[in-house]
Amino acid sequence: MTNQENPILQVNSIYKDFISRGLTRKGASVFHALQNVSFELAGKQTYALVGESGSGKSTTGRIICALEKPTTGSIVFEGNNYTDYSPSLLRERIRGNIQMVFQDPFSALNPRKAVGNAIVEALEIQKIGDSRSDRLDMAVDMIERVGLSSKQIDRFPHQFSGGQLQRVNIARALVVRPKILILDESVSALDVSVQAQVLNLLQDLKEEFSLSYLFITHDLSVVRFIADRIGVLRKGELVEEGTVEQIFGNPRTDYTRNLLGSIPLPDPRRHQLMAA
Amino acid sequence: MTGIAEATRIGGSVDAHKGTGEDMPDGRQDSGAMSAMLEVRDLVVSFQGAKKSWNNAVEGVDFSVRQGEILGIVGESSCGKSVTSFSIMRLHNERSTKYQGSITFDGSDIFSLSPKQLRELRGGDIGFIFQNPMSSLNPLMTIGQQLRETVHAHQTSLGKEEVEASCIEALEDAGSDDPKAWMERYPYQLSGGMLQRVVIGIALINHPKLLIADEPTTALDVTIQMQLLKVLRGLRDKRGMSIILITHDMGVVAQMCDRVEVMYLGQIVESAPVDELFAHPRHPYTQGLLAATPPLDGDRPERLSTIPGSVPQLSEVAGSGCRFASRCPFVADECRKSVIDMQSIAERHGARCIRLAEIGEFRKVAS
């Protein structure tokens, strides 16, 4: 993408160590989950973080969403470094702007709360809307925007299918009008036909609400469809970064090449399994 | 596979890329008339629901697996893939399950076997790999103990060294680089990919004739998935065993399978050799599945084509018509009227759709 504006989000050389304390002093160990990860997310762009499990994709997403603090390094949203914000300051300035959609749509929602109330709750916390009916209207609007019917607003999570519920989660995240949406494996648990619907929906919403996406996934075919830029993580380090065309057309590291070569192609005429 | 694929190719649309049969062990090329290792005929599996009602989870499933063949069963969740595969070994709770139809494995009727004979079959002539390796292993036993247990259960006459040797051989075949060290470990000490190799090893240890793999690589990274697919394919080539591979990933199917059964809501909707299925998918559901997968080469599309709606509950699909009718772009009145049978398209290629002729033309016009 040719976007010369200032980036909406900057991640500046973040490190994250997890310390596990053993029973003895000897048993304690440090796990370097992220090492010197830096990238920028331009406005209205989709940035995909890919890598194997344990490579630090989700940790990066959680740090950007301020669910976790980096050990060192900083994250800057629209010029403000919010790494050391207090919880109340985060709620005021960041939470409404950076929202997250998780992998498992069922565990992301309270099973005892009707989905309409879950969406209204997000508005209450962000102090958007004047009255309950006002907020309910916004929730209905958003639920229809993601392709569900307003009649479904009183239903509980168990009455939805996985794909519908992921739409609810997207509606709940978008109702506070964020600028950045972090999607952590959000379509991975969905069936192919439903996944295609949700991906199309995400493309439409991006235009409509001028969103920037941080897309965290291990599924490279999805990345190729939705992303503008890709960052490849390996064991906590960003080993390669570039546009979709660069990464897929001309990968520079063996790791990326191996990752790309491991996707089973849906074409029986191209054999990948003969080599071994 | 070569013989099978050759015999069913139509219209010369598929190149002779498999013509040499270099991936096959000798002596299995000419097998047009080879007898089936497993034959499933008109299988109906019903589970007891509330108020003593019986719901058919799988209906009229019909397929066979030949020796050395890899059969893929694809479909989205709740299409009956796992119910079908569990039925082959009668793993459902029989108090609340009714089977109809027949399953014949290597000449014996599965439904007339005694519990003792079934025990001998499970883990003996039929190996099973489940999706989640962590939950199919016992966390309190070492890998070695679990392997030895499987051997002892089926081959009581072996001495200690022989058991040890066959454990190591099985792990090696499953792609372990250091089987001796692995055997002393507990499951929590191994990674997901290593554990799935252990599970494959356990399934292989008694030299099964048929391996049923239910989403064996879904929980794993692509790089590990590729290694394990190579292992499974290599095992078929080396040991000549048959494999039933259950998956929702069209890429895995294309790379692994000889034949494919596409399932939708408890029925097989299309059945074809793999080349044929990808070159000429005929059922609207198969076409939809293939089109919904984001492409890995060529132009990046603005939008993906989708199948409208989502897989309905079986109870919501009323009446006897086509089960895909509610989501089908080609649906007509006649589709909802009567039971749709499998329509033969070519030799060994069939689809459960009565509008095949019209759909073929429709697609030509559209493209």
HADDOCK unambig.tbl for C-alpha pairs under 7 A between the chains (distance, minus, plus):
assign (segid A and resid 52 and name CA) (segid B and resid 221 and name CA) 5.87 0.50 0.50
assign (segid A and resid 53 and name CA) (segid B and resid 221 and name CA) 6.66 0.50 0.50
assign (segid A and resid 191 and name CA) (segid B and resid 76 and name CA) 5.70 0.50 0.50
assign (segid A and resid 191 and name CA) (segid B and resid 77 and name CA) 6.78 0.50 0.50
assign (segid A and resid 192 and name CA) (segid B and resid 289 and name CA) 6.83 0.50 0.50
assign (segid A and resid 192 and name CA) (segid B and resid 292 and name CA) 6.34 0.50 0.50
assign (segid A and resid 192 and name CA) (segid B and resid 293 and name CA) 6.45 0.50 0.50
assign (segid A and resid 193 and name CA) (segid B and resid 289 and name CA) 6.25 0.50 0.50
assign (segid A and resid 193 and name CA) (segid B and resid 292 and name CA) 5.60 0.50 0.50
assign (segid A and resid 193 and name CA) (segid B and resid 306 and name CA) 5.59 0.50 0.50
assign (segid A and resid 193 and name CA) (segid B and resid 307 and name CA) 5.52 0.50 0.50
assign (segid A and resid 194 and name CA) (segid B and resid 310 and name CA) 6.46 0.50 0.50
assign (segid A and resid 196 and name CA) (segid B and resid 292 and name CA) 5.71 0.50 0.50
assign (segid A and resid 196 and name CA) (segid B and resid 304 and name CA) 5.84 0.50 0.50
assign (segid A and resid 196 and name CA) (segid B and resid 305 and name CA) 6.95 0.50 0.50
assign (segid A and resid 196 and name CA) (segid B and resid 306 and name CA) 5.72 0.50 0.50
assign (segid A and resid 197 and name CA) (segid B and resid 306 and name CA) 5.91 0.50 0.50
assign (segid A and resid 200 and name CA) (segid B and resid 303 and name CA) 5.83 0.50 0.50
assign (segid A and resid 200 and name CA) (segid B and resid 304 and name CA) 6.47 0.50 0.50
assign (segid A and resid 221 and name CA) (segid B and resid 294 and name CA) 5.57 0.50 0.50
assign (segid A and resid 221 and name CA) (segid B and resid 295 and name CA) 6.40 0.50 0.50
assign (segid A and resid 221 and name CA) (segid B and resid 296 and name CA) 5.64 0.50 0.50
assign (segid A and resid 222 and name CA) (segid B and resid 294 and name CA) 6.10 0.50 0.50
assign (segid A and resid 225 and name CA) (segid B and resid 294 and name CA) 6.32 0.50 0.50
assign (segid A and resid 225 and name CA) (segid B and resid 300 and name CA) 6.06 0.50 0.50
assign (segid A and resid 259 and name CA) (segid B and resid 223 and name CA) 6.16 0.50 0.50
assign (segid A and resid 262 and name CA) (segid B and resid 222 and name CA) 5.66 0.50 0.50
assign (segid A and resid 262 and name CA) (segid B and resid 223 and name CA) 5.26 0.50 0.50
assign (segid A and resid 262 and name CA) (segid B and resid 226 and name CA) 5.64 0.50 0.50
assign (segid A and resid 263 and name CA) (segid B and resid 222 and name CA) 6.13 0.50 0.50
assign (segid A and resid 264 and name CA) (segid B and resid 251 and name CA) 4.49 0.50 0.50
assign (segid A and resid 264 and name CA) (segid B and resid 252 and name CA) 5.49 0.50 0.50
assign (segid A and resid 264 and name CA) (segid B and resid 255 and name CA) 6.52 0.50 0.50
assign (segid A and resid 265 and name CA) (segid B and resid 251 and name CA) 4.61 0.50 0.50
assign (segid A and resid 265 and name CA) (segid B and resid 254 and name CA) 6.98 0.50 0.50
assign (segid A and resid 266 and name CA) (segid B and resid 250 and name CA) 5.42 0.50 0.50
assign (segid A and resid 266 and name CA) (segid B and resid 251 and name CA) 3.78 0.50 0.50
assign (segid A and resid 266 and name CA) (segid B and resid 254 and name CA) 5.24 0.50 0.50
assign (segid A and resid 267 and name CA) (segid B and resid 251 and name CA) 6.94 0.50 0.50
assign (segid A and resid 267 and name CA) (segid B and resid 254 and name CA) 5.42 0.50 0.50
assign (segid A and resid 267 and name CA) (segid B and resid 278 and name CA) 6.75 0.50 0.50
assign (segid A and resid 268 and name CA) (segid B and resid 254 and name CA) 4.40 0.50 0.50
assign (segid A and resid 268 and name CA) (segid B and resid 255 and name CA) 5.55 0.50 0.50
assign (segid A and resid 268 and name CA) (segid B and resid 274 and name CA) 6.84 0.50 0.50
assign (segid A and resid 268 and name CA) (segid B and resid 275 and name CA) 5.94 0.50 0.50
assign (segid A and resid 271 and name CA) (segid B and resid 255 and name CA) 6.41 0.50 0.50
assign (segid A and resid 272 and name CA) (segid B and resid 255 and name CA) 6.82 0.50 0.50
assign (segid A and resid 273 and name CA) (segid B and resid 230 and name CA) 5.56 0.50 0.50
assign (segid A and resid 273 and name CA) (segid B and resid 255 and name CA) 6.89 0.50 0.50
assign (segid A and resid 276 and name CA) (segid B and resid 230 and name CA) 6.55 0.50 0.50
